[in-house]
Amino acid sequence: MSQLSVLVVGASIAGPMAAYWLSKGGARVTVIERFPRLRTNGQGIDIRTTGVTVMRKIPGMEAAVRAKTTQIEGLSFLRDDGHVYGTIRATGNPDQQSLLSEYEIFRGDLAQILFDLSKNDENVQYVFGEQVASMQQTEDDGPVKVEFANGFPTSEYDLIVACDGATSRTRAMGFGGNVRDHIDPVNSWAAFFSIKEDLINGSKLGHGYTAPGGRFLAIGSDPAGGNRVTLMGIHPRDKRDVTLPFREAMKQGEEPLKRFIAQHYEGAGWKTEEAMAAMMNSSDFYANEMVQVKVPSLFKGRFVLVGDAGYAPGPTGTGTTLAMTGAYLLAGEVCKHKDDLAAGLKGYEERMRPIIKDMQTIPPLVLGIIAPQTAWGIWLRNNIFAFIAWTNILEYAQKFFMGSAAATDKYGLPDYAWAI
């Protein structure tokens, strides 16, 4: 078989990771990204379980990640008067992590690390400011002809890998339908931004606060100075589409969305007023709806999904891990079956499904615990958590909390001969 020609769509986490492993397996890879340059902003994200396993297979990556971790020492939860009622910390064991990861890193820093792994690889080409305009199978089981929107030459590829997020346009093209097909809403949204002000007085502990109405605010230190802020709007998981006003504001642009969020947090207490004022002037604001993606199959013909495009996990904290794991297993299975692409894609699906099932599982009541809807619910949650934190029960119990806290070696990822 001649050298496999692959188009990867998206250059955030899953895309560059897939490019690295596919190139290492002998493929020629083109990565396109719709933004004009690598996006180096974003929230804190975690590398856990199988993500740690994959990271350790790449020479120097663990050290690079450790050099860029957020340096947060723990997360303290506060009442509206600023009094701390409980704190969680990392376990100190990267192979059995807690709700607070040993490898928390800002999304942009990890994207840069992964991009740097393959940017000088002669078998990898990055094209920024480009999107897919159309895809067409040239013949039965033949290569896919791809036309691009912004001038990149029309080309044929043996494999198309969609890594462009939960609302993937490429998934809609490859599977047919629209971008919200296969999306399972969790009726929540999140926003992230950095501010010049230091609202937590230099503390190395993140500060988390909850107000009635499912409003959650977290503030942590920023190594560059000032603070990083995370906001969540969490609503009950009933049949109402309560995130529609958020999505409508997002369609109107950044400023209308900021105003929508500021109005949502009006009168929430603690330091939300200061955070909202700083948000209006933030230059790296980013927000999205929290969703899960559930597809009947991860591939169709020569088209395959990796990362959030195929299995966004929502609020479980495992999106980065799934993206890194999926990229490794896709490349591993495709390169293992060099003369049978269909068998490689089937192997990828079979290996990923049990991991996806575990890491997409949202424990009962977890969103209600993060951000109760009522003042009474917050009072009850605060007092229960204060007792748990005081007794250290949490340190034992949190390892069973969800897939994100599983042991690194739980899934037994295969070692591919070409990847060693």
N, C-alpha and C positions, 0 to 999 in steps of 0.2 A: 504494500500500500504506500502511495506517495505521501509526502508530509501533509498532515491534517491542517486545513486552513480554517481558523475559528474567528468569528466576530463576537466580541464581548460588548454588551451595551450597558454602560454605567461604570464610573470610575470613582466609587466611594470606598466601600470595604470589600464587598463580594467580588467586584470586577477586577481590581488589581490582584486580589488573592487568587482568583481563577486564572488570570494571565500568568502569574508566577508559576503555578503548578502545571498548567497546560504546556507552557514553554519548556519547563523542566522535563516533561514527558515527551518532548520532540515536536510539538505543534508550532505552527506559525500563527501568531495571535495579533489581531487588530482590536484595540479598545477605543470605543467612541464615548464621549461625554458631552451632554448638551450644554453644560456651562462652559464659558470661555477659558477657564483655568481650573486647576485642582482646588476643590473647596476645603479650606483648612480651618473652618469654624465648626461649631457644633457642641453638643452636650457631652457630659461624662458618660462613657460606655464601659462595659465590663468584658473581660475575656475570662471565660470559665470552662470547666470540665473539658470537653473535647476540643474547645478552642485553645486551651493550654497545651493539650497534646499536639495539635497541629503547629502551634507557635514553636514548640520545642524541636520540631523537625526541621526548622529553618535556621541555619547557622547565624548567630548574632541577634536574632529577633527578640528573644526574651530580654537580653540586656538593653536593647534599644527601647523596648516598651517600659522597662523599669526606670530608665532614665527620663521618661516622659510621663510617669504616672502623676495623678493629680495631687499627691502628697496629703490628701485628706486623711486624718488620723481616726475619724469616727463620725457618727452622725447623731447629734443630740436633738431630741424632740421637745418642743417648748409649748407652754400654755400661753394664752394671749397676753399675760403680764410679763412674758419673757423668761419665766422660771422654767428650768430644765426638769423634766420629770422622768427622763430615761435616755440612755445613750447606748448605741450599738457600735461595736468595733470589729475589725477584721480578725480572723482566727489566728493569723500568723502562719497558717499552713496553706500554701497555694494549691495543694492537691485536695483540700477539703475546705472550700470557702464558705463563708457565711453570707448573710444578706448584703454585707459590705465586701466587695471584691478586693483581692490582693493586687489585681491588675486593672484598676480603674484608670482610664486614660481618656482625654478629650478626643472626640471623634475625628477632628481635623488632624490631630497629631498621629493617630493610628493610620489615617488615610495617607499621610505623608510617608510614614514608615513603609507601608505596603507599596506605594507608588515607587519609592526609591529602590525596592527590591528588583524591579523589572524595567525601570525607565531606560537603562542603558543596555538592555538585552537586545541583541541583534534580531531575535525572533519575535520581539514585541514592539508594536507601534501604537502610540497614543495619539488620538486625534480629538482635540477639544473644540467646542462650539459646533458639534455635529449631532444629527439625529437620523434615525431611520425614517424614510418616507414611505417605502413599500418593500415587501418581501414576497418572492414568488418561487415556488418549487419548479425548477427547470424541466424535470421529468420525474417519472416514478423513482423514488429513492435516490434521485440525483441531487447535486448541490443546490443551494438556495441563492437565487439572484436578489441582491439587495440594492435598492436605490436610496440615495441619501438626500437630505433636505437642503444642505448648505454647500454643495459643491464637491464633496469627496467623490471620487470616481465610482460609478456603478461597478460592483464586483460580485463574484460568486464565492460562497463559503460552504464548507462541508458541515459546519455546525454553527448555530446561532445560540448564544448564551445570554439570557436576559437577566441583568443585575441592576435594574433601574427602579427598585423600590416597590412598596406595597401597591401603589397605584400605577403600575407599570404599563406604559403605552405599548411597549414591545410585547408584553403578554397578551394584550388585547389583539394585536396584529397576528401573533402566532397561533393563538387559540381561537380567535374570532370572538366578537362581542365588544364590550366596552370596559373601561378601566376599573369600574366598581364591581364587575363580575368577580366572583370568588372571594369577595371581601366580607368578613364577618365582623361587624362593628362591635366595639365594647363600650360605646356611648361615652367616650372620654377623649380628651385632647391634651396636648402638652405644648409648652413654649419654652424656649431657651435663649438666653442672651447674657452678655457680660456688661458690667457697669464699672465706671471709674471709682464710684464711691465704695468705701468699706463699711458695710452695715453691720459687720459682726466683730469689729474691733480687733482684727488681726488673728482671730481664732483659727486654729488648724482643724477644728471640728466643724463639720457642716451643721447647719441649723435648719430643722424642719418644723413647719407650723401648719395647722389645719384650721380652717374656718368653716362654719355651717354652709351647706350647699355644695359639699364636695370640692371645696377650694383648698388646694395644697400648694404651699410655697416652700422651696428649699434654697438656701443661700450658702455658698461655699467660697473659700478663698480661691483666687486666681493667681497662679505663679507669676503672671505678667503684671500683677497689681490689680487692686479693686476686687470685685466679686464676680462669680458666675451664679446665675439665677435660673432656677427651674420652676415652672408653674404647671399645675395640672388642674384641669376641670373634669371632675369625675362624677358620673351620673349612674343611677341604677341601671342594670342591664335588663331593661324590659323591652317591649316591642316599639317604643316610641323612638323616632330618629331625632334625638335631642341635640346631636352635633350639627344639624343642618344650619342653624344660624352661624356657627363657627365657620363652616365650610363656605357659606355665602360671603362672610366677611373676608375670608382668605382669597376668594376669587377677585375681590375688589382691590386687593393690593396690601402692602405692608402697613401703611398708615391706618387704613380702616380696620385692619385686624388688630393692631395695637389698641385702637380706641375701644373696640369690642371687648378685648381682654381687660383693659383698665376699668371699663364699666362693670364687668363681671366681678372684679375684685373690690369694687367700691365698698367701703365700710367693713372690710374683712378683719381689720385689727392688726396687732403687732406691727411689723414694719412693711406691710403691704403698700401703704400710701407712698413711702419713700421708694420702694421697688418699682411701683407703677410710674412714678415721675421719672426715674432713671431709665426705665424701659423705653419711654417715648423718645429718648435721645440715643438709644443704643444703635450701633452700626452693624452688629452681627446677629440681629434678631432672626430667629427661625422658629417655626411652629408647624405642627402637623396633627392630624387626627390619629389616635391610637387605634389600630385595627389588627385583626388577624387575617391572614390569607390562607385559604384552604382550597386546594385544587384537587380534582379527581386523579390527575396524573401530573408528574413533574416534567413530562416531555411529550412532544407530539412530532413525530417524524424526526427532522433534524433540528428541532427547536427545543430548548431546555431552560428551566428556571433555576436560579441559584439565589439564595438570600431572601430578603423580604419579598421579592417578586414572586417567590414560590411558597414561602412559609413564614411570613412575618408573624412573630409570636405575641404581639401586643404588649401588655404590661409585665411580662414574666422576667424581663431582664436578660434574655438569651439571644437577642437578635444578632449580635456580633459573633457570638459563639456558633450559631447556626450558619451564618454566612461563611465563616472560615472553614467550618467542618464540611459544608456542602461543596465549596470550591475544591477542597482537597480530595473528597471522595469522587466528585465528578471527574476530575483529571485522572485519578487513580484507576477508576473503572474503565474510562474511555481508553486510556493508554494500555491497560491490561488486556483489552479486547481490540487490539489495533486493527484487525481485519474485519471487525463486526461491530460497527457503531451502535446498532440497535441493542446488541447484547451489553455493551458498555453502559448505555443509558438505562437499561433495565436493571443492571447491577447497582447503579447509582441510586435509583429509586428504592430498591429493596434495602439498601444499607441505610438510607436516610429516614425512611418511614418511622421506625421505632424511636429514633432520636427526636424527630419532629413531634411525634405524639407526646413524648415526655415533656419536651421543652415548651410546647404550646399549652400545656395544662395549667389553667389558672385555678389555684386552690380556692375552695369555697369561701366566700365572704372577704377575699383579700382586698378587693377594691373598696369595700365598705370599711375595712380596717384602716386602709391608708387614709381615706378621707370620708368619714361619716357625714351623713346629710344633715343631721340635726345637732343642736348644742348638747342635748342630753346624750346622744350617741358619742360625741367627742369626749364628754366628761367620763362616760363609762370606759371608752377605749383608753383614755389617758391613765385612768387609775388601774386598769388591768395591766397595761403595759408597764407602768411604774413598778407594780408588784413583780412582774416577770423579770424586768431588768434588775431589780434589787436582789432577787433570789438566784440570778444567773441561769435560770431555766432556759432562757433564750439561747444561750451559747450551745446547749445540747440539742434543743428542739429545732433550731433553724436549719440544720443540715437536712432535715426531713421535710422542709417547708415546700420546696418546689424543685424542678429540674435544675435550676440555676445553682443550687447548693449541693448538687451531686458530686461524688468523688470523681477526680479526673479520669481514672482508669475504668469507670463503670461500663463504658460502651465497647471497649476493646477495638479501637480503630485498627485496620490492617496496615501493615508495613509493605508498601509497594517497592519492588526491587529497584526500580529506576529512581525512586525518591530518596533513597538512602545515601 
